[in-house]
Amino acid sequence: MYSSRGFREWEIGDLDVVRRGRTYHLFHLVLPNHDYIAHAVSEDGMNWKRTRNALYTGEPGAWDDDMIWTMHVSRNPALGLYEMFYTGLHGAEKGYVQRIGRAVSRDLTHWRKDNEGQLPLEPREPHYEQAGAAGRGWFSFRDPFLFRRDDQEWLLFCARVPQGFVSRRGCVGLVRRRGSDYVLEAPLFFPRMYDDIECPCLVALEGVFYLIGSLREDVEVHYWWSEAFRGEYQSFRNHVLLPRGNYAARVMRDGDHVLVFNFFIDGLDVESGKRTLPPPKELRPGLHGGLELVSYYRWTEMQRGSRALGPGEFRAVLGNPAAGTAQEEDRLTVACRSGFELFMTAVEEPAWVWSGEVRVHHQGQCGLVFDLDDQINGYFISLDGTRGATQLRAWGTRPERMFRNYVYEDLQSATFPVEPGGPFRFRLIRWGSYIELSINGVVRLTLVDRRFKGRNLGIYAESAELTLSQQALHRLEEPGYDPQ
């Protein structure tokens, strides 16, 4: 976990990760000043340590003397160097015009700006808004991402077309690079829907191109697909890659794995919400062509022992006479005809993975609970096996407020495919302040939350009957640093 928290609680900004040898290198903006690009390193992609800052704003009068924004780092095999394309703003223009420049490094630690020739790049018509165009008054030309394919290179970036409804001009811009020449081309994707498509990136998997971008409108990460790089990018019915609160996602290849890193915004305010870098997830093509997120492969490496959770360990805590349990081997069946009941067990593990199988026999309301204290304040995950919906809620008491002394806040929701009457497997991770829920192997909920720290987990039922089986609790190595 990583937050780069200083005087303000939201200093980490847009980011990029690259691996060199055994070490992961994280580069990120530092808010609110945007005056340098920070650098951190990790041996596992999860626990980070700050090191020498990578890049600073230019001297007064330089094109990047006001702020530095989003960057992308990759290795240029032809030059034997690492390249960082980054966004710069000029103070004399009040930062209203964004440009894209370049820095180079041999070791990812010592960087030198290299903006000769056509660099820095800037927006120009006929493809993109430029100074003097009728629009918002400031111009999007930022968040570069270098994509290589068959010895060809393109820069993707967040941009806007010069015509159309002002709040719907956002596009993914395109620059073709040939040696030291950069040619502005027509947008790679213009959906006519959004104000901006931030932090765009592209990955090719099994012959399909997947375009990923973050949207301020809903504070989510979306994606689109095409069978050709310059083809028509289409969306699936469920085109959300990372649910609400996750932002500025970037992809990287880690050997045979394709990882996605992003920051999480607590409070859902892109401009000022608390930000944390959670563990990465892995990308893979789904059965029907869409993208799926699966848990990071290193979770298995971090396990420090496992134990079965026996059905006899769970106890009803609310005393509802309409509720009851039945046990058979490793299976626990709970039912509650009227009202609500919780069935909990205490755990000593401070960081864990809880896995099992759920079969719903009578669908009222039911789900998982964790981090509950003795007053049953904690997290509640609803599992709707009929509609294929899940939602995480913070639920508890707030005694300092007399007339509204409860906490009842929906934190995140998602959908998942279901087979009517069939069971589904779950995998819940609690690692420091990080929460991740997978259903049938696919990550559905992923967020950072610090509200509760109880040591009870279990299940709940409201006019429902369900069976929990094949349970296991795996102890995890604790985070080296978890922001509080």
C-alpha positions in Angstrom: 0.0 0.0 0.0 1.2 3.5 -0.7 -0.2 7.0 -0.4 2.7 9.5 -0.3 0.7 11.3 2.3 2.1 14.6 3.7 0.4 17.8 4.8 -2.6 16.9 2.6 -4.2 13.5 2.5 -4.4 13.3 -1.3 -0.9 13.9 -2.6 -0.6 10.9 -5.0 -1.7 11.7 -8.5 -1.7 10.0 -11.9 0.9 7.2 -12.0 2.8 4.7 -14.1 4.7 1.5 -13.2 7.6 -0.2 -15.0 9.6 -3.2 -14.0 13.4 -3.5 -14.3 14.9 -6.8 -13.3 13.3 -7.7 -9.9 12.4 -4.2 -9.0 9.1 -2.3 -9.8 9.4 1.4 -10.3 6.5 3.7 -9.6 6.3 7.2 -11.0 3.5 9.5 -9.9 2.4 13.1 -9.7 2.4 15.0 -6.3 -0.6 17.1 -5.7 -1.6 19.9 -5.4 1.5 21.6 -6.7 2.4 19.2 -9.6 5.9 20.5 -9.3 7.7 17.2 -9.6 7.3 13.5 -10.5 8.0 11.2 -7.5 9.7 7.9 -7.7 9.2 4.8 -5.5 10.5 1.2 -5.7 9.2 -2.1 -4.7 10.2 -5.8 -4.8 6.7 -7.1 -5.0 4.5 -4.3 -6.5 2.7 -3.9 -3.3 5.0 -2.4 -0.6 6.7 0.7 -1.8 9.6 2.9 -0.7 10.2 6.5 -1.9 13.5 7.2 -3.6 15.1 10.0 -5.7 12.5 12.2 -7.4 12.5 11.7 -11.2 11.7 15.0 -12.8 11.0 18.6 -11.8 9.2 21.6 -13.5 11.4 23.7 -15.8 13.2 26.9 -15.0 11.1 30.1 -15.3 10.3 30.7 -18.9 10.5 27.1 -19.9 7.4 25.5 -21.5 7.0 23.3 -18.4 7.7 25.9 -15.7 4.3 25.8 -14.1 3.3 22.2 -13.6 4.1 18.7 -14.6 1.2 16.3 -15.2 0.7 12.6 -16.2 3.6 10.6 -17.6 4.3 7.2 -19.2 7.6 5.3 -18.9 8.8 2.6 -21.2 12.1 1.2 -22.5 13.2 2.1 -26.0 15.0 -1.0 -27.2 16.5 0.8 -30.2 18.1 3.4 -28.1 18.9 1.3 -25.0 17.2 4.0 -22.9 14.1 4.5 -20.9 11.8 7.2 -22.1 9.3 9.2 -20.1 6.7 11.2 -22.1 5.1 13.7 -19.7 2.7 16.6 -19.7 3.9 20.1 -19.1 2.2 23.5 -18.4 3.6 27.0 -19.0 3.1 29.7 -16.4 2.8 32.6 -18.8 -0.3 30.9 -20.3 -1.8 30.3 -16.8 -1.5 26.6 -17.5 -4.4 26.6 -19.9 -2.4 24.9 -22.7 -1.0 21.4 -22.2 2.0 20.1 -24.1 3.8 16.7 -24.2 7.5 16.5 -23.7 10.1 13.8 -23.2 12.9 12.8 -20.8 15.3 9.9 -21.0 17.2 7.7 -18.5 19.6 4.7 -18.5 18.6 3.4 -15.0 15.1 4.8 -14.2 16.7 6.9 -11.5 18.6 9.7 -13.2 16.6 11.6 -15.8 17.4 14.2 -18.5 14.9 16.2 -20.4 15.3 15.8 -24.1 12.9 18.1 -26.0 14.7 18.9 -29.2 13.2 19.1 -32.7 9.4 18.8 -32.7 9.1 18.4 -29.0 7.2 19.5 -27.0 4.1 18.5 -28.9 1.1 20.8 -28.7 -2.6 20.7 -29.8 -3.4 21.9 -33.3 -6.3 21.9 -35.6 -7.9 20.4 -37.6 -7.9 17.4 -35.3 -7.7 18.9 -31.8 -8.8 22.0 -29.9 -6.1 24.7 -29.7 -5.8 28.2 -28.3 -8.5 30.5 -29.7 -11.1 27.7 -30.2 -14.6 28.2 -28.7 -14.8 25.8 -25.8 -13.9 25.6 -22.1 -11.1 28.1 -22.3 -8.4 25.5 -21.4 -7.2 22.7 -23.7 -6.7 19.0 -23.1 -3.5 17.6 -24.6 -2.1 15.4 -21.9 -1.6 11.9 -20.3 0.7 10.4 -23.0 1.0 6.6 -23.5 3.5 5.1 -25.9 2.2 2.1 -27.7 4.5 -0.1 -29.8 3.3 -2.7 -32.4 5.2 -4.3 -35.2 8.1 -1.8 -35.2 5.6 1.1 -35.2 5.1 3.6 -32.5 2.2 5.8 -31.5 1.5 8.2 -28.6 -2.0 8.0 -27.3 -3.2 11.0 -25.2 -6.2 12.7 -23.6 -7.5 15.3 -26.1 -10.6 17.1 -27.4 -11.9 17.6 -30.9 -12.4 21.3 -32.0 -16.1 21.1 -32.8 -19.3 19.8 -31.2 -21.0 20.1 -27.9 -18.5 21.4 -25.4 -19.0 18.7 -22.7 -18.8 15.9 -25.3 -15.6 16.6 -27.2 -13.3 14.3 -25.3 -11.3 11.8 -27.4 -8.2 9.7 -27.4 -5.7 11.6 -29.5 -3.0 10.0 -31.6 0.6 10.9 -32.7 2.6 8.7 -34.9 6.3 8.6 -34.2 8.9 7.7 -36.9 12.4 8.2 -35.5 12.5 11.8 -34.3 9.4 12.8 -36.3 6.0 13.2 -34.7 2.9 13.5 -36.8 -0.5 14.5 -35.3 -3.2 12.1 -36.7 -6.9 12.0 -36.3 -8.2 10.7 -33.0 -8.0 7.0 -32.3 -11.4 7.1 -30.6 -14.0 9.8 -30.3 -17.2 8.5 -28.7 -19.0 11.9 -28.5 -20.0 11.2 -24.9 -17.4 12.6 -22.4 -15.7 15.8 -21.5 -12.3 14.0 -21.4 -11.0 10.4 -21.5 -8.2 10.6 -19.0 -5.0 8.5 -18.8 -5.7 6.4 -21.9 -3.7 3.2 -22.5 -3.9 0.3 -24.9 -3.2 -3.4 -24.6 -3.4 -6.1 -27.3 -4.5 -9.5 -26.0 -5.2 -12.6 -28.2 -5.5 -10.4 -31.3 -7.9 -7.9 -29.8 -7.1 -4.3 -28.9 -8.4 -3.0 -25.6 -8.5 0.7 -25.0 -8.7 1.8 -21.4 -9.6 5.3 -20.0 -10.8 7.0 -16.8 -13.9 9.2 -16.7 -14.4 12.1 -14.3 -18.2 11.8 -14.9 -18.6 8.6 -12.9 -15.1 8.2 -11.3 -14.6 4.8 -12.9 -12.3 3.1 -15.4 -14.0 2.1 -18.7 -12.7 0.1 -21.7 -13.5 -0.4 -25.4 -12.3 -3.0 -27.9 -11.5 -3.4 -31.6 -10.1 -6.1 -33.8 -7.8 -3.5 -35.5 -5.6 -0.8 -34.0 -7.3 1.9 -36.1 -10.6 0.1 -36.2 -14.0 1.1 -34.6 -13.7 0.7 -30.8 -16.9 -0.7 -29.4 -18.2 -1.2 -25.8 -19.7 -4.2 -24.1 -22.9 -3.9 -22.1 -20.7 -3.9 -19.0 -17.9 -1.6 -20.1 -16.6 -0.8 -16.6 -13.2 -2.3 -16.0 -12.7 -0.9 -12.4 -15.6 0.1 -10.3 -16.4 3.5 -8.7 -13.5 5.2 -6.9 -10.7 3.6 -8.9 -9.0 6.0 -11.3 -6.1 6.8 -13.6 -5.5 3.1 -14.5 -2.4 2.2 -16.5 -1.3 -1.3 -17.8 2.1 -2.9 -17.8 3.5 -6.3 -18.8 5.1 -8.3 -16.0 6.5 -11.4 -17.7 3.5 -13.5 -18.6 1.1 -11.3 -16.6 -0.6 -8.1 -17.7 -1.1 -5.9 -14.6 -3.3 -2.8 -14.1 -2.3 -0.2 -11.5 -4.4 2.7 -10.4 -5.1 4.9 -7.4 -8.3 4.8 -5.3 -10.1 7.9 -4.3 -11.8 7.9 -1.0 -14.7 10.3 -1.2 -15.1 10.1 -5.0 -13.8 13.6 -5.6 -11.2 13.5 -8.5 -9.9 16.9 -7.5 -9.4 16.4 -3.7 -10.3 13.0 -2.4 -7.9 10.9 -0.3 -5.8 8.8 -2.6 -4.1 5.5 -2.1 -2.3 3.1 -4.5 -3.8 -0.4 -3.9 -2.3 -3.7 -5.0 -2.5 -4.3 -8.8 -4.9 -6.6 -10.5 -4.3 -8.8 -13.6 -6.1 -8.5 -16.9 -7.2 -11.4 -19.1 -9.7 -11.8 -21.9 -13.1 -13.2 -20.7 -15.1 -16.0 -22.2 -17.2 -13.6 -24.4 -14.4 -11.3 -25.5 -14.6 -8.7 -22.7 -11.8 -8.0 -20.2 -11.7 -9.6 -16.8 -9.8 -8.7 -13.7 -8.3 -11.4 -11.6 -6.3 -11.3 -8.3 -2.6 -10.5 -8.4 -0.5 -13.6 -8.6 1.6 -12.6 -5.6 -1.2 -13.0 -3.1 -0.4 -16.7 -3.1 3.2 -16.0 -2.4 2.2 -13.9 0.6 0.2 -16.6 2.4 1.6 -17.6 5.7 -0.6 -20.6 6.6 -4.1 -21.7 6.1 -6.9 -23.2 8.2 -10.4 -24.5 7.5 -13.3 -22.6 9.0 -15.6 -25.3 10.5 -19.3 -24.7 10.4 -19.4 -25.1 14.2 -17.4 -22.0 14.7 -20.2 -19.6 13.6 -22.7 -18.4 16.1 -25.9 -16.4 15.8 -25.5 -13.0 17.5 -28.9 -11.2 17.3 -31.1 -13.9 19.0 -33.7 -14.0 16.2 -36.2 -16.8 17.0 -37.0 -17.1 13.3 -33.4 -18.1 12.4 -31.5 -21.3 12.7 -28.6 -23.3 11.4 -27.8 -26.9 10.2 -24.4 -28.5 9.9 -23.2 -31.4 7.7 -19.5 -32.2 7.3 -17.9 -28.9 6.0 -21.3 -27.3 5.1 -23.1 -24.7 7.2 -26.7 -23.9 6.2 -28.3 -20.8 7.7 -31.9 -19.7 7.4 -33.9 -16.7 8.6 -37.6 -16.7 7.9 -38.4 -13.2 9.3 -36.2 -10.3 10.1 -32.4 -10.4 10.1 -29.7 -12.5 11.7 -25.9 -12.5 11.7 -23.7 -15.6 12.0 -20.2 -14.7 13.0 -16.8 -16.2 14.1 -13.8 -14.4 15.5 -10.5 -14.4 13.6 -7.0 -13.6 15.0 -5.4 -13.1 11.6 -4.8 -9.3 11.0 -4.6 -9.8 7.2 -6.3 -12.7 5.4 -7.9 -14.3 2.4 -11.3 -15.9 3.1 -12.6 -18.3 0.4 -15.6 -20.6 0.1 -18.6 -21.6 -1.9 -22.1 -20.2 -1.5 -25.4 -21.8 -2.6 -28.6 -19.8 -2.1 -31.7 -22.0 -1.6 -34.2 -19.2 -0.8 -33.2 -15.8 -2.0 -34.2 -13.0 0.3 -31.2 -10.8 1.3 -27.9 -12.5 2.2 -24.2 -11.9 2.1 -20.9 -11.8 3.8 -19.7 -9.6 6.8 -16.2 -8.8 8.0 -14.3 -6.5 10.3 -17.3 -6.5 12.7 -16.6 -5.4 16.3 -18.6 -6.4 19.4 -21.3 -3.8 18.5 -21.6 -5.4 15.0 -20.2 -2.3 13.3 -18.4 -3.3 10.1 -18.7 -4.2 6.4 -21.6 -6.0 4.8 -21.4 -7.4 1.3 -24.7 -8.3 -0.3 -24.8 -11.3 -2.7 -27.8 -11.4 -5.0 -27.5 -14.8 -6.8 -30.6 -14.2 -8.8 -29.8 -10.8 -10.5 -26.0 -11.2 -10.2 -25.4 -8.1 -8.1 -23.1 -7.4 -5.2 -22.7 -4.3 -3.0 -20.3 -3.3 -0.2 -21.8 -1.3 2.6 -20.4 0.3 5.8 -22.9 -0.3 8.5 -22.8 0.6 12.2 -23.3 3.1 14.9 -22.2 6.7 15.3 -22.9 7.6 18.9 -21.6 11.2 18.6 -24.6 12.1 16.6 -27.8 12.0 18.6 -30.5 12.2 15.9 -28.7 10.2 13.2 -26.6 7.8 15.2 -26.0 5.2 12.5 -23.6 4.7 9.6 -25.2 3.2 6.5 -23.1 4.0 3.5 -22.9 2.2 0.2 -19.2 2.1 -0.8 -19.1 0.2 -4.1 -21.3 -2.1 -6.2 -20.8 -4.4 -9.2 -22.6 -7.1 -11.2 -21.6 -10.7 -12.0 -23.0 -13.4 -14.3 -25.1 -16.0 -12.6 -26.3 -19.5 -13.2 -29.8 -19.9 -11.8 -29.8 -22.1 -8.8 -26.1 -22.8 -9.1 -23.4 -22.1 -6.5 -20.7 -19.5 -6.8 -17.3 -19.2 -5.3 -16.1 -16.2 -3.4 -12.6 -14.9 -2.4 -12.4 -12.0 0.0 -9.1 -10.2 0.7 -8.6 -7.9 3.7 -5.0 -6.6 3.7 -4.5 -3.5 5.8 -7.1 -1.1 4.5 -7.4 -2.9 1.1 -10.6 -4.8 0.3 -11.0 -7.1 -2.7 -13.9 -9.5 -3.6 -13.7 -12.0 -6.4 -16.7 -14.1 -7.5 -16.0 -17.2 -9.6 -12.4 -16.1 -10.0 -13.1 -12.5 -11.3 -12.5 -9.4 -9.2 -15.8 -7.5 -8.7 -15.1 -5.1 -5.8 -11.8 -3.4 -5.2 -11.3 -0.4 -2.9 -9.5 1.1 0.1 -11.4 1.8 3.3 -10.3 2.4 6.9 -13.6 2.7 8.8 -13.7 -0.5 10.7 -11.1 -2.8 12.3 -13.1 -5.5 14.1 -12.0 -9.1 14.2 -15.3 -10.9 13.3 -16.5 -12.3 9.9 -19.4 -14.3 8.8 -22.7 -14.3 6.9 -26.1 -12.7 7.2 -29.6 -13.7 6.2 -32.9 -11.8 5.9 -35.8 -14.0 4.7 -33.1 -16.2 3.1 -31.6 -19.6 3.2 -28.1 -20.4 2.1 -25.2 -22.9 2.5 -21.6 -22.0 3.0 -19.0 -24.7 2.3 -15.4 -25.4 1.4 -14.3 -22.5 3.6 -10.6 -21.6 4.2 -8.9 -18.7 5.9 -5.4 -17.9 4.7 -3.2 -15.7 6.8 -1.3 -13.0 4.8 1.9 -11.3 5.4 0.9 -7.9 6.6 1.6 -4.7 4.6 4.9 -3.0 5.1 3.1 0.3 5.2 -0.6 0.9 5.3 -1.8 4.5 5.4 -4.2 5.3 8.2 
